[in-house]
Amino acid sequence: MCGSVERYLLEKIQAEGAIHIALIDPEKVTPAKASSVASKAESSGTSAIMIGGSTFASTTHLGNVIKAVKRAVIIPVILFPNNVTGISRHADAIWFMSLLNSVDPYFLMGAQVLGAPLVKKYGLEPISLGYIIVGDGGTAGIIGKAVPVPYDKPKLAAAHALAGQYLGMRFIYLEAGSGAKKPVPPEMIHVVKRSVDIPLIVGGGIKSRSQALAAASAGADIIVTGNLVENTKVKRKVSEIVEGIKSCRM
């Protein structure tokens, strides 16, 4: 069953072709800073705010960050948890995800079993997501014990994505890792997008208008940027990324 946040995302993609989501790592911001970043990102055209990271923030701090962001924006706030501790009652929805290329069963299903009762208790909207680490993988790959898909193996990434779709996941996320030196190659995005019938999210290493344009043109439905929103030029940087995404429709 499609919830209100998922429906919103699908309608935005349908209307705009591709959209941007800003990712805020609660470990790197105060609630006041998160509020400011989210507000500036929203005014620059981001469609939603994701909150989560690869390391571990306290649940109290996480909750305070989410509440501050919720007061600052009207767009959805979606949890992007790295573990059960990344679940909070204060968000609108949660990417309920499985790390498809992890060698640790905990990240495939264990954390999900532990987290599911909390998601239900808090009334969060779960959005099923197949998460695939590619390239270097960064901290997310290390924490999640993933075997990253090399950039020169796009068909392998596509096979992972298709398996996720067949398992019932409604979104696929290609993750190059926070601060990746190189973003997911357009060829890999293109091959994966041709293989699945569900929205494709791409994140990691996208720092410029041209990189955003390349990802959107290759088939990314959602582009996520995290490190860009942590600097002092949030509004300009997010605007550049959003302009790159929109320009693929011109």
C-alpha positions in Angstrom: 0.0 0.0 0.0 1.4 3.4 -1.0 1.5 6.0 1.8 1.3 9.7 1.5 5.0 10.4 1.4 5.7 7.7 -1.2 2.8 9.0 -3.2 4.2 12.5 -3.0 7.6 11.4 -4.2 6.1 9.4 -7.1 4.0 12.4 -8.1 7.0 14.8 -8.0 9.0 12.4 -10.1 6.1 12.1 -12.6 5.7 15.9 -12.8 9.4 16.9 -12.8 11.2 13.9 -14.3 13.8 13.8 -11.5 14.0 15.4 -8.1 16.6 16.3 -5.4 16.6 15.3 -1.8 18.9 16.8 0.8 20.6 14.5 3.3 21.4 15.7 6.7 23.7 13.7 9.0 22.7 14.3 12.6 26.2 13.5 13.8 27.5 16.6 12.0 24.9 19.2 12.9 23.2 20.9 15.9 19.4 21.1 15.8 19.7 24.8 15.0 22.2 24.1 12.1 19.9 21.3 10.8 17.0 23.7 10.8 18.9 26.3 8.9 20.2 23.8 6.3 16.8 22.3 5.8 15.1 25.7 5.3 17.7 26.8 2.8 17.6 23.5 0.9 13.8 23.7 0.7 13.9 27.3 -0.7 16.4 26.1 -3.3 14.1 23.4 -4.7 14.8 20.2 -2.7 11.8 18.0 -2.6 12.4 16.3 0.8 14.8 16.0 3.7 16.5 12.7 4.6 18.0 12.4 8.0 20.6 9.8 8.8 24.3 8.9 8.5 26.8 6.1 8.6 27.9 6.6 12.2 25.9 6.7 15.4 24.1 9.7 16.8 22.2 9.4 20.1 18.5 8.9 19.8 17.9 12.0 21.8 20.0 14.2 19.5 18.4 12.5 16.5 15.0 13.4 17.8 15.9 17.0 18.5 17.4 17.4 15.0 14.2 16.0 13.4 11.9 18.2 15.4 14.0 21.3 14.5 13.8 20.4 10.8 10.1 19.7 11.0 9.5 23.2 12.4 11.5 24.7 9.6 10.1 23.0 6.5 6.8 21.7 5.1 8.4 19.1 2.8 8.5 15.5 4.1 11.2 14.4 6.5 12.4 10.8 5.8 14.6 8.7 8.1 17.7 7.1 6.4 18.7 4.8 9.3 22.0 3.0 9.5 20.7 0.9 12.4 17.8 0.5 14.8 19.1 3.6 16.7 18.3 5.7 13.6 14.6 5.3 14.1 12.6 8.2 15.6 8.9 8.8 16.1 9.3 12.5 15.0 9.8 11.9 11.2 7.2 11.5 8.5 8.5 8.3 6.9 11.4 5.9 6.9 13.4 4.2 4.1 12.8 0.6 5.3 15.8 -0.8 3.5 17.9 -3.9 3.1 21.6 -3.6 2.1 21.5 -6.0 -0.8 25.2 -6.6 -1.1 26.1 -7.0 2.5 27.8 -10.2 3.7 26.2 -9.7 7.1 22.7 -11.1 7.5 22.1 -8.4 10.1 22.0 -5.7 7.4 20.0 -7.8 5.1 17.2 -8.7 7.5 18.3 -8.6 11.2 18.1 -4.9 11.8 14.8 -4.8 9.9 13.3 -7.4 12.2 14.3 -5.4 15.2 13.2 -2.1 13.8 9.8 -3.1 12.3 7.9 -3.1 15.7 9.3 0.4 16.4 8.2 1.6 12.9 4.7 0.4 13.6 4.6 1.7 17.2 5.7 5.2 16.0 3.3 5.3 13.1 6.1 5.9 10.6 5.4 5.4 6.9 7.8 2.6 5.7 9.0 2.9 2.2 10.7 -0.3 1.0 14.2 0.3 -0.4 16.9 -1.9 -1.9 20.2 -0.3 -1.0 23.3 -1.2 -3.1 26.8 0.0 -2.3 28.9 0.7 -5.4 32.4 2.0 -6.1 34.5 2.6 -3.0 31.4 2.5 -0.8 32.9 4.8 1.9 31.9 4.5 5.5 28.5 3.0 4.7 30.2 0.1 2.9 32.5 -0.5 5.9 29.8 -0.3 8.5 27.4 -2.4 6.5 30.0 -5.0 5.6 29.2 -4.7 2.0 31.0 -6.0 -1.1 30.8 -2.9 -3.2 29.9 -3.4 -6.9 32.8 -2.0 -9.0 31.9 0.9 -11.3 33.0 -1.2 -14.3 30.4 -3.9 -13.5 27.1 -2.1 -14.3 25.3 -5.4 -15.1 26.1 -6.7 -11.7 24.5 -3.6 -10.1 21.5 -4.1 -12.4 21.2 -7.8 -11.2 21.2 -6.6 -7.6 18.6 -4.0 -8.4 16.3 -6.4 -10.2 16.5 -8.9 -7.4 15.4 -6.1 -5.0 12.5 -5.3 -7.3 11.5 -8.9 -7.4 11.7 -9.1 -3.6 9.0 -6.4 -3.5 11.2 -3.3 -2.9 9.6 -0.1 -4.3 12.8 2.0 -4.7 16.4 1.2 -5.5 19.3 3.2 -4.2 22.8 3.2 -5.8 25.2 4.5 -3.1 28.7 5.6 -3.9 29.3 6.6 -0.2 29.4 10.0 1.5 32.2 12.2 0.1 33.0 9.7 -2.7 35.7 10.9 -5.0 33.7 9.9 -8.0 29.9 9.6 -8.3 28.1 6.6 -9.7 29.0 6.5 -13.5 26.2 7.4 -15.9 26.6 4.1 -17.7 25.9 2.2 -14.5 22.8 4.4 -13.8 21.6 3.8 -17.3 22.0 0.0 -17.2 20.3 -0.3 -13.8 17.4 2.0 -14.9 16.8 0.0 -18.0 16.6 -3.2 -15.9 14.0 -2.1 -13.3 10.5 -0.7 -13.3 10.8 1.2 -10.0 12.3 4.6 -9.1 16.1 4.8 -8.9 17.9 6.9 -6.3 21.5 7.8 -6.8 23.8 9.3 -4.1 27.4 9.9 -3.2 30.0 12.1 -4.9 27.6 14.4 -6.8 29.0 17.9 -6.2 28.3 19.9 -9.3 25.6 20.9 -11.7 27.2 18.9 -14.5 27.3 15.7 -12.4 23.7 16.1 -11.4 22.7 16.6 -15.0 24.7 13.5 -16.0 23.0 11.4 -13.4 19.5 12.6 -14.2 20.1 12.2 -17.9 21.2 8.6 -17.4 18.0 7.8 -15.6 18.2 8.7 -11.9 14.8 9.6 -10.6 16.1 11.0 -7.3 19.5 12.5 -6.6 20.7 12.7 -3.0 23.4 15.1 -1.8 24.7 15.1 1.7 28.1 16.8 2.1 27.0 19.7 -0.1 24.4 20.7 2.4 26.9 20.8 5.3 28.9 23.8 4.2 28.1 27.5 4.5 26.9 27.8 0.9 23.9 25.5 1.2 21.4 27.6 -0.9 23.8 28.1 -3.8 25.0 24.6 -3.9 21.6 23.0 -3.7 20.3 25.4 -6.4 23.2 24.3 -8.7 22.3 20.7 -8.2 18.5 21.3 -8.7 19.3 23.4 -11.9 21.4 20.5 -13.2 18.6 18.0 -12.6 15.9 20.2 -14.2 18.1 21.0 -17.2 17.9 17.3 -18.3 14.3 18.0 -19.3 15.2 21.0 -21.6 
